[in-house]
Amino acid sequence: MRFSAYTALVPFVLTASLANAADSSDLVGCATPSTLTHFNNSKLPDPFLFNDGVRRTLTKADWACRRAQIASLIQGYEAGALPGKPESVSVSFNKTAATTGNLTLTARQNGNTISWSNIITFPNTTAPRGGWPLVIGYDGGSIPVPDGIAKLSYPNSAMAQQNDGSSRGVGLFYDLYGANHTASSMTAWVWGVSRLIDALETTHAAAINTQKIAVTGCSRDGKGALMAGAFEERIALTIPQESGSGGDACWRLSLYEQNSGSVVQTATEIVQENVWFSTNFANYVDDLAVLPFDHHTLAALVAPRGMISYENTDYVWLSPLSSFGCMSAAHTVYEALGVPDNHGFEQVGGHAHCAWPDALTPTLNGFFDKFLLDQSSANTSDFATNGVFNSVVWNASDWIDWKTPRLL
């Protein structure tokens, strides 16, 4: 099954990267509350509709404001607050072998100090003039990385523990900011990724091209990778793998799957299982219609930067219809920005959870080629599902009721 358009589309000429477009003039007068009163919508919320419920996104500058609104709402309802830079960060880097290095960060805030180390594996050749492209892998990652790209193993579970509900407030992030900080574990992980990129920008000995960074992870770490790509705009390519509910699936669609007879992970279950989301999110999981966002808008925060997500229909728990429907809805934002090929989705079965099927490697390499290896003509028109939704019916018009605008 190939993705097909279902909205009114008009071509858009992208004159500059939206990631650089949200300057102060775009956001003057842009109200970004963390919650909304009187919101109620059982369908997927229109990503282009401003918080006032009346005005719609018409221009690139409008989208910069709308994007800021969505980011604030996600933090307010489900993710918790994402802090900026701490009072100070010191960095050390040393090559431990010809192809490995150790990047250590020490952060200080309000008298508290934390340190963590990250192993970088380099290609066994001379670095290109601009430095190596880099893949940041949550807990190492589990996708094949082509030659010519460095890999950093990010110890996200040390930054914020994710064992079960008892992990709330446990980890390096909370040692720095306090165990009662509102940030969920995934938000704490984003903070750590941002500090890594800060460090790499000034650590020239590491020879990393910070304009060519990808982030990836699988399962729970795939949820985290998507959150990082959404909130850290210096990430060029986001690759969540089998992230399911809480990742590239939408809460409303997962509930629909459950109500249709599939045993999938839903919002009510996930807040009891682990600490990936803030304590505040539990106040809304029994009435999802009051959420003024869903995870199609989380993925929309990545746009227009590169993103491809991978799902596995052999594992019903991952909520397969929800992932396809949710990313179909997110795709409308890429269409509005005139860069639909910057967003990909592949959903197959026939392999174990987090095992990589070789048949998908060409789709992955296309995105690496385009966003990390400067091959602008690489084919990234990959948006497909095998349609194995366990007899649950996907009808786009039941959930997506907006027209995709032409953003000028």
Number of C-alpha atoms within 10 A of each C-alpha: 10 11 15 9 11 16 16 12 15 13 14 15 12 15 8 9 12 19 18 10 14 18 13 9 10 15 17 9 9 15 15 18 14 16 17 16 8 7 14 14 15 13 16 26 23 22 26 24 16 20 19 10 10 7 11 17 22 16 14 22 19 21 27 22 22 24 24 18 19 25 22 20 22 22 22 20 23 24 25 25 19 19 13 9 15 14 10 10 17 11 17 14 20 12 16 12 10 11 13 17 18 18 20 17 19 15 20 17 15 10 7 12 16 17 15 15 16 18 19 22 21 26 16 12 10 10 18 12 8 12 19 25 25 25 28 25 24 24 17 20 24 15 19 12 16 14 10 18 22 25 24 24 17 26 18 25 19 15 25 27 25 24 13 13 14 12 15 25 24 21 21 23 26 22 16 19 19 15 15 10 18 24 31 27 30 30 27 30 29 26 22 23 23 19 19 19 19 16 21 19 15 13 15 12 12 22 19 24 20 21 18 22 24 26 27 27 27 27 20 21 27 29 24 28 30 31 26 27 29 22 19 17 17 19 28 22 26 30 27 32 31 30 28 32 27 27 28 34 30 30 29 24 26 29 22 19 26 16 12 13 12 19 17 21 21 25 23 18 12 16 22 11 14 20 24 29 24 24 17 17 21 17 13 15 20 11 13 20 19 17 25 23 22 26 27 27 28 24 26 24 28 30 27 23 23 26 28 23 25 26 28 29 24 17 18 18 17 27 33 34 27 26 33 29 23 28 24 23 27 24 28 28 28 21 25 28 25 19 20 20 20 24 31 24 25 20 23 19 15 11 13 11 17 19 14 15 15 8 9 13 14 13 19 22 19 20 28 26 17 18 25 25 18 12 13 13 9 17 16 25 16 21 23 18 23 14 18 17 19 16 12 17 12 16 9 14 11 9 18 19 15 18 14 23 22 20 21 17
